[in-house]
Amino acid sequence: MSTSKKEDDQKHIKIPNYAKFVISGLAGCGAVVFCQPIDVIKNRMQLSGEGGKSRDHKTAFHAFFNICRKEGPLALYDGFSANIARQICYTMTRLGVYQMSIEKFAERGIEGFKAQIGSSLIAGFIASVIATPTDVALVRMTADRRLPDNEQRKYKHVIDAIIRMTREEGIATLWTGVTPTVVRAMLGNVTQLTTYVQAKHYILRNGYMNDNIGCHFVSSLISGFVYAFSTAPIDMAKTRVQTMKKEGGKGEYSSMFDVWLKTLKNEGATALWKGFGPYYFRIAPNTVLLFVFAEKLTFLYKKYILGDVESKGGF
């Protein structure tokens, strides 16, 4: 086979859809191993001061030391099994569907920004609906120790959480907060995925950096900030809705908008971004690790499984 023919064949090598999902899931799980403690701190801070009560945690560092002193360092990994399950359900689905959708749009002659926006919205919606039960379990498990001992749910792991929620509160409980979860996921996907791809293309197109880990790192930081700032109020509302206890079948909040209205009234406008520090410092490293792992795993798959020696990764 001639060199030109070989190069032409490599350009048309495509990663199978199942591999896209596996790579996405592995990348998400790899990222969360490092970011789980930040998730716990973020959730605790979002719940601090709820309902006009005194704030337990004034800053992320204050929350970190409070949790370690009162509950022990292992408390920073509360809900870890739920977070891994969420990555398998959510991250694997959204990145896999996003890449498949991009290809489908391209087949119809739709490329660039429009395809990225459309694919992000589709992937965010599908993935968030599928993953909401694991998200509810994650939020409850990371926040459980802040409650008095007699009010703690004490789920053993994510499977136990899902079974008990279904048995004790009904199957609909698994989709508590599904509206803010879906809204956050769709907005988050657009801001995170589209910003990452656009930032990466801008850097490469203008020759600021080569297509390497440095480029992926900078693109991820930009993407992470836009994502965190735009979705923080939605994430705060989601956290409060998913952790509220219901008395007589009625909870403290009736909707995402009700959370915002009560928060504005009782705590002020800045409370909508409560926990933004740990939220961003969760999003930033998570985004960096997610895309670096995804790029590297894609590169390794293309090179060693598909035999594409010219591969540089690609997302």
C-alpha positions as CSV (number, residue, x, y, z in Angstrom):
1,M,0.0,0.0,0.0
2,S,1.4,3.4,-1.0
3,T,2.1,6.1,1.7
4,S,-0.6,8.4,0.3
5,K,-3.2,5.6,0.3
6,K,-2.2,4.7,3.9
7,E,-2.6,8.3,5.1
8,D,-5.9,8.6,3.4
9,D,-7.1,5.4,5.1
10,Q,-6.1,6.7,8.5
11,K,-8.0,9.9,8.0
12,H,-11.2,7.9,7.6
13,I,-10.6,5.7,10.7
14,K,-13.4,6.3,13.1
15,I,-13.7,5.2,16.7
16,P,-16.6,2.8,17.3
17,N,-19.5,4.3,19.2
18,Y,-19.1,1.8,22.1
19,A,-15.5,2.9,22.5
20,K,-16.5,6.5,22.7
21,F,-18.8,5.6,25.7
22,V,-16.1,3.5,27.4
23,I,-13.5,6.2,27.0
24,S,-15.9,8.9,28.3
25,G,-16.8,6.7,31.3
26,L,-13.2,6.0,32.2
27,A,-12.2,9.6,31.9
28,G,-15.1,10.7,34.2
29,C,-14.2,8.1,36.8
30,G,-10.5,9.0,36.7
31,A,-11.4,12.7,37.2
32,V,-13.7,12.1,40.2
33,V,-11.1,10.1,42.1
34,F,-9.3,13.4,42.6
35,C,-12.3,15.7,42.8
36,Q,-14.6,13.9,45.3
37,P,-13.5,15.9,48.4
38,I,-14.2,19.2,46.6
39,D,-17.7,17.9,45.7
40,V,-18.4,17.2,49.4
41,I,-17.2,20.7,50.4
42,K,-19.2,22.4,47.7
43,N,-22.5,20.6,48.7
44,R,-21.9,21.4,52.4
45,M,-21.4,25.1,51.7
46,Q,-24.5,25.3,49.5
47,L,-26.5,24.0,52.4
48,S,-24.8,26.2,55.0
49,G,-27.2,28.9,56.2
50,E,-30.2,27.3,54.6
51,G,-33.6,28.5,56.0
52,G,-32.0,31.5,57.9
53,K,-29.9,29.3,60.1
54,S,-26.4,30.3,61.1
55,R,-23.7,29.4,58.5
56,D,-21.6,26.4,59.4
57,H,-18.9,27.1,56.8
58,K,-17.7,30.6,55.9
59,T,-15.2,29.6,53.3
60,A,-14.0,26.4,51.5
61,F,-11.0,26.2,53.7
62,H,-13.2,26.6,56.8
63,A,-15.5,23.8,55.5
64,F,-12.5,21.6,54.8
65,F,-11.0,21.9,58.3
66,N,-14.5,21.7,60.0
67,I,-15.3,18.4,58.2
68,C,-11.8,16.9,58.9
69,R,-11.9,18.0,62.6
70,K,-15.5,16.9,63.4
71,E,-16.0,13.9,61.1
72,G,-12.5,12.8,60.0
73,P,-10.7,13.0,56.7
74,L,-12.7,10.0,55.3
75,A,-15.8,12.2,55.4
76,L,-14.4,14.0,52.3
77,Y,-15.1,10.8,50.4
78,D,-18.7,10.4,51.5
79,G,-20.8,9.4,48.6
80,F,-17.9,8.2,46.5
81,S,-19.7,5.2,45.2
82,A,-22.6,7.4,44.1
83,N,-20.1,9.7,42.3
84,I,-18.6,6.8,40.4
85,A,-22.1,5.6,39.5
86,R,-22.9,9.1,38.3
87,Q,-19.9,9.3,36.1
88,I,-20.8,6.0,34.5
89,C,-24.4,7.2,33.9
90,Y,-23.9,10.9,33.2
91,T,-20.4,11.6,31.9
92,M,-20.2,8.4,29.8
93,T,-23.6,9.2,28.3
94,R,-23.2,12.9,27.7
95,L,-19.7,12.7,26.1
96,G,-20.6,9.6,24.1
97,V,-23.9,11.1,22.8
98,Y,-22.2,14.4,22.1
99,Q,-19.6,12.8,19.8
100,M,-22.2,10.7,18.1
101,S,-24.4,13.7,17.6
102,I,-21.5,15.8,16.1
103,E,-21.0,13.0,13.5
104,K,-24.7,12.9,12.7
105,F,-24.9,16.6,12.2
106,A,-21.8,16.5,10.0
107,E,-23.4,13.8,7.8
108,R,-26.2,16.4,7.2
109,G,-23.8,19.1,6.4
110,I,-24.1,20.9,9.7
111,E,-20.8,21.6,11.3
112,G,-19.0,24.1,13.6
113,F,-20.7,26.1,16.3
114,K,-24.3,25.1,15.4
115,A,-23.5,21.4,15.6
116,Q,-21.7,21.9,18.9
117,I,-24.6,23.8,20.5
118,G,-27.2,21.3,19.2
119,S,-25.1,18.2,20.3
120,S,-24.4,19.7,23.7
121,L,-28.1,20.3,24.4
122,I,-29.2,16.8,23.2
123,A,-26.4,15.1,25.2
124,G,-27.1,17.1,28.4
125,F,-30.8,16.4,28.3
126,I,-30.4,12.6,27.7
127,A,-27.6,12.1,30.2
128,S,-29.1,14.2,33.0
129,V,-32.5,12.3,32.9
130,I,-30.7,9.0,33.0
131,A,-28.3,10.0,35.8
132,T,-30.6,11.9,38.1
133,P,-31.1,9.0,40.6
134,T,-27.4,8.7,41.1
135,D,-27.2,12.5,41.5
136,V,-29.8,12.5,44.2
137,A,-27.9,9.7,46.0
138,L,-24.7,11.6,45.7
139,V,-26.0,14.9,47.1
140,R,-27.7,13.1,50.0
141,M,-24.7,11.0,50.9
142,T,-22.2,13.9,50.8
143,A,-24.5,16.0,53.0
144,D,-25.7,13.3,55.4
145,R,-23.3,13.9,58.2
146,R,-24.3,17.6,58.6
147,L,-27.7,16.4,60.0
148,P,-28.3,15.3,63.6
149,D,-27.5,11.6,64.1
150,N,-31.2,10.6,64.4
151,E,-32.0,12.4,61.1
152,Q,-29.2,10.9,59.1
153,R,-30.1,8.5,56.3
154,K,-26.9,6.6,56.6
155,Y,-26.9,5.0,53.1
156,K,-24.2,2.3,52.9
157,H,-23.5,2.8,49.2
158,V,-25.3,4.0,46.0
159,I,-27.3,0.8,45.5
160,D,-28.5,0.9,49.1
161,A,-29.4,4.6,48.6
162,I,-31.5,4.0,45.5
163,I,-33.2,0.9,46.9
164,R,-34.1,2.7,50.2
165,M,-35.3,5.9,48.4
166,T,-37.6,3.8,46.2
167,R,-38.9,1.7,49.1
168,E,-39.2,4.5,51.7
169,E,-40.2,7.5,49.6
170,G,-41.4,6.1,46.3
171,I,-39.8,5.7,42.9
172,A,-40.5,9.3,41.9
173,T,-38.0,10.4,44.6
174,L,-35.2,9.2,42.4
175,W,-36.0,12.0,40.0
176,T,-36.2,14.7,42.8
177,G,-34.8,17.9,41.4
178,V,-34.9,16.6,37.8
179,T,-35.8,20.0,36.4
180,P,-32.8,22.0,37.8
181,T,-30.6,18.9,37.0
182,V,-31.7,18.9,33.4
183,V,-31.4,22.7,33.1
184,R,-28.0,22.7,34.6
185,A,-26.8,19.8,32.5
186,M,-28.0,21.4,29.2
187,L,-26.6,24.8,30.1
188,G,-23.5,23.2,31.5
189,N,-22.9,21.0,28.5
190,V,-23.2,24.0,26.1
191,T,-20.8,26.1,28.2
192,Q,-18.3,23.3,29.0
193,L,-18.1,21.3,25.8
194,T,-18.6,24.1,23.3
195,T,-16.3,26.5,25.2
196,Y,-13.6,23.7,25.4
197,V,-13.8,22.9,21.7
198,Q,-13.9,26.6,20.7
199,A,-11.0,27.5,23.0
200,K,-8.9,24.6,21.8
201,H,-9.6,25.4,18.1
202,Y,-8.8,29.1,18.7
203,I,-5.5,28.3,20.4
204,L,-4.5,25.8,17.7
205,R,-5.7,28.0,14.8
206,N,-3.6,31.0,16.0
207,G,-0.6,28.9,16.7
208,Y,-0.4,29.8,20.4
209,M,0.3,26.2,21.4
210,N,0.6,22.8,19.8
211,D,-2.1,20.1,20.3
212,N,-0.7,18.8,23.5
213,I,-1.5,18.6,27.2
214,G,-0.7,22.3,27.7
215,C,-3.3,23.2,25.1
216,H,-5.9,20.8,26.7
217,F,-5.1,22.3,30.2
218,V,-5.6,25.9,29.1
219,S,-8.8,25.1,27.2
220,S,-10.2,23.2,30.1
221,L,-9.5,26.1,32.6
222,I,-11.4,28.6,30.3
223,S,-14.2,26.1,29.8
224,G,-14.4,25.3,33.6
225,F,-14.8,29.0,34.6
226,V,-17.6,29.7,32.1
227,Y,-19.4,26.5,33.1
228,A,-19.1,27.1,36.8
229,F,-20.2,30.8,36.7
230,S,-23.3,30.1,34.5
231,T,-24.5,27.0,36.4
232,A,-23.7,27.8,40.1
233,P,-27.2,29.2,40.9
234,I,-28.9,26.2,39.3
235,D,-26.6,23.8,41.2
236,M,-27.3,25.5,44.5
237,A,-31.0,25.1,43.9
238,K,-30.6,21.5,42.8
239,T,-28.7,20.7,46.0
240,R,-31.3,22.2,48.3
241,V,-34.2,20.5,46.5
242,Q,-32.5,17.1,46.6
243,T,-31.6,17.2,50.3
244,M,-34.9,18.7,51.7
245,K,-36.9,16.4,54.0
246,K,-40.6,16.1,53.3
247,E,-43.2,16.4,56.1
248,G,-46.7,15.2,55.3
249,G,-45.7,14.7,51.7
250,K,-44.7,18.4,51.3
251,G,-41.1,19.8,51.2
252,E,-39.7,23.2,52.0
253,Y,-39.3,24.1,48.3
254,S,-41.8,23.5,45.5
255,S,-39.5,24.2,42.6
256,M,-36.1,25.6,41.5
257,F,-37.6,29.1,41.3
258,D,-39.0,28.8,44.8
259,V,-35.5,28.0,46.1
260,W,-34.2,31.1,44.4
261,L,-37.0,33.4,45.7
262,K,-36.6,32.1,49.3
263,T,-32.8,32.3,49.1
264,L,-32.9,35.9,47.8
265,K,-35.3,36.9,50.5
266,N,-33.5,35.2,53.4
267,E,-29.8,35.3,52.3
268,G,-29.4,37.9,49.6
269,A,-28.4,37.7,45.9
270,T,-24.9,36.6,46.5
271,A,-26.2,33.4,48.1
272,L,-27.1,32.2,44.6
273,W,-23.4,31.7,44.1
274,K,-22.8,30.3,47.6
275,G,-20.1,27.7,47.4
276,F,-18.8,29.1,44.1
277,G,-15.2,28.8,45.3
278,P,-15.3,25.0,45.8
279,Y,-17.7,24.7,42.9
280,Y,-15.2,26.3,40.5
281,F,-12.3,24.5,42.2
282,R,-14.3,21.3,41.6
283,I,-15.2,22.2,38.0
284,A,-11.8,23.4,37.0
285,P,-9.7,20.4,38.0
286,N,-12.6,18.0,37.0
287,T,-12.8,19.7,33.6
288,V,-9.0,19.6,33.1
289,L,-8.7,15.9,34.2
290,L,-11.8,14.9,32.2
291,F,-10.6,16.3,28.9
292,V,-7.0,15.4,29.5
293,F,-8.0,11.8,30.2
294,A,-10.4,11.8,27.3
295,E,-7.9,13.1,24.9
296,K,-5.1,10.7,26.1
297,L,-7.4,7.7,26.1
298,T,-8.6,8.6,22.6
299,F,-5.0,8.9,21.4
300,L,-4.1,5.5,22.9
301,Y,-7.1,3.8,21.4
302,K,-6.5,5.3,17.9
303,K,-2.8,4.5,18.0
304,Y,-2.8,1.0,19.5
305,I,-6.2,-0.4,18.7
306,L,-7.0,1.3,15.4
307,G,-3.4,1.6,14.2
308,D,-3.6,5.3,13.5
309,V,0.0,6.3,14.0
310,E,-0.7,9.9,13.1
311,S,-3.3,10.3,15.8
312,K,-3.1,13.2,18.2
313,G,-6.2,12.4,20.3
314,G,-9.1,14.5,19.4
315,F,-12.3,15.6,21.0
